[in-house]
Amino acid sequence: MELFTLAFMQRAVLAAVFTGLAAPAVGTYLVQRRLSLMGDGIGHVAVSGVALGLLTGTSPTWTAVVVAILGAVTIEVIRERGHANGDVALALLFYGGLAGGVLLTGLAGQSASRLQEYLFGSITTISRTDVWVTIVLAAVVVLVCVGLAPQLFAVAQDPEFARVAGLNVRVYNVLVAVLAAVSVTVAMRTVGLLLVSALMVVPVATAQQVTRSFRTTLAAAMAIGTAASLGGLVISAFASFHARVAPGPTIVLLALAGFMLTWPLGVFLRSRQRLRAPFPAVQPEGHEFTDEHPHEHGPTCGHVAVPHGDHVDYVHDGHRHAPHGTHYDEH
Amino acid sequence: MPMTSPDPVPHQDPITLSGGAVSIGGRPVVRGIDLSVHAGEFLALMGANGSGKSTLVRALTGLHPLTTGALRLFGTPLHDFQDWRRVGYVPQRASAASGVPASVWEVVASGRLTRRPLLRPLSRADRAAVEHALDVVGLADRARDGVSHLSGGQQQRVLIARALAGEPDLFFLDEPTAGVDLANQRALADTLAHLKADGATVVLVAHELGPMAPLVDRAVVMRDGRVVYDGPPLDDHGVPRAGLEPDLGAHAHHPDPAHHDHTPHVGSPLEGGGA
């Protein structure tokens, strides 16, 4: 526990907690729009921003914020205007951003290891100012994502309905793009630009294995994100006594482990839901009687019980048995 | 004959469109539409695929800009129209689900956004309206379930409940019965009968009316972007037969309105019909 009395470790913990809250909050809206990889794209573009900061001698965090926002808005514009080939345009943007970043870093006379701090995160070297920037930006992201949840939910769920409901869909779409860009730069120091999308998407994917409503998904994703981010930091801190363990990848792998554990549960819940969905309550064309039955169907017989109109059918060897007086109807 | 000068006398009719035309990707799709819908009317907008009925409804809701013509909603030119709480829209969608789970209640509650100020939690009136809307479509017992767990017909009812929750008095429904089984079509017809009894104005886009036929006061039939019939429904399908059979045979639906038949597809990333 002595570890946590060290100033750099305290800063790292703060950064991890706020990043873990903010990234999945925006990520939920990205996943809802089926834009899971948008965070990844913004991350690639932000590499150019970092390099620009290194080249001009200004704070890479702020240049990354500006370039990431520009990139995110461009992606949003292409998405809004684009037809089926919007993804090609996005790919052009991603690789342009990454290649530009590497080139600019070289021009700035900086080594690749300096850029690597941003590509894969370097949470334990985060400065006092950077911690404050992280906290403030993450708090803004979380407040907007939670405060405007009804509007953002409606716009992502059904943009056409939202427009006819009088919401300015374009403004909300650009807002989400900006929030995504901000959280990418927030998470840049924690997990790095190349892994940032994982912290935005994996907690959401994990949460939705077991949730049925949007609100619980959002809350659970933020909780899982925080747990993964804090847990990954702690694990890597203790492991670093024995081996060189980087916090960024540890956080991402911990989040993925959480998904791998939850996934079978989600598969089970979904298959149970599907099997027990009520049969349509239409009058059956006819009945076949099955008077002899080896056992009486009931809650404990082990056969799947499916509601069917005013009674329950028991699924049995590919048949549907409905209790009727002293016998079972087959339908 | 373009009629662009707006009528100086404000109509109170829910919809007044004169000389309306819509182009998609530079190609004229819907032309020369003069349409007034009176308060309390139940209008069925019919026609084959590609006849422009969905495009016309999207123009009436402001989703597609009119290339020419003047549209007034409740007497206000569309450009100045702010009172969106009076309009309920049920878009043509195959599913009410998205990439993240959402409960039936949450989707229906998003219909209250026309009446909710920013950053304000749901009021008691909001909750009552959501519950009422769920009751009307007969899904009150499924409120906590995820929408993706419902059948296609039930999801359509969720979308209608969402429009109902905003308590509008003008409804646009874009093919709510496409791909819906008969039992759910009957449930939809019951819901629409309820709306009609409450005095709402309904514009229903449909291929065939089925159980909704008795509700229809007026049928407008489109062919190739123009109105070819406007009058009382004539037979049990609500469609006049004479001269229209060739168009009414096709029953393929196109549930993805983003890829529209009228626009040639573009193979270059940055081009495209932003509509």
Interface residues (C-beta under 8 A of the other chain):
Chain A: T28 V31 Q32 R33 R34 S36 I78 E80 R81 G82 H83 A84 N85 G86 V88 A89 L92 G147 L148 P150 Q151 F153 A154 A156 Q157 D158 E160 F161 A162 R163 V164 A165 G166 L167 V204 Q208 T211 R212 S213 F214 R215 T217 Q273 A277 P280 A281 V282
Chain B: T61 G62 L63 Q82 W84 R85 V87 Y89 P91 R93 A96 S98 G99 V100 P101 A102 S103 W105 E106 V107 A109 S110 G111 L113 T114 R116 L118 L119 R144 D145 G146 H149 L159 R162 A163 G166 F172 D181 A183 H259 H265 V266 G267 S268 P269 L270 E271 G272 G273 G274
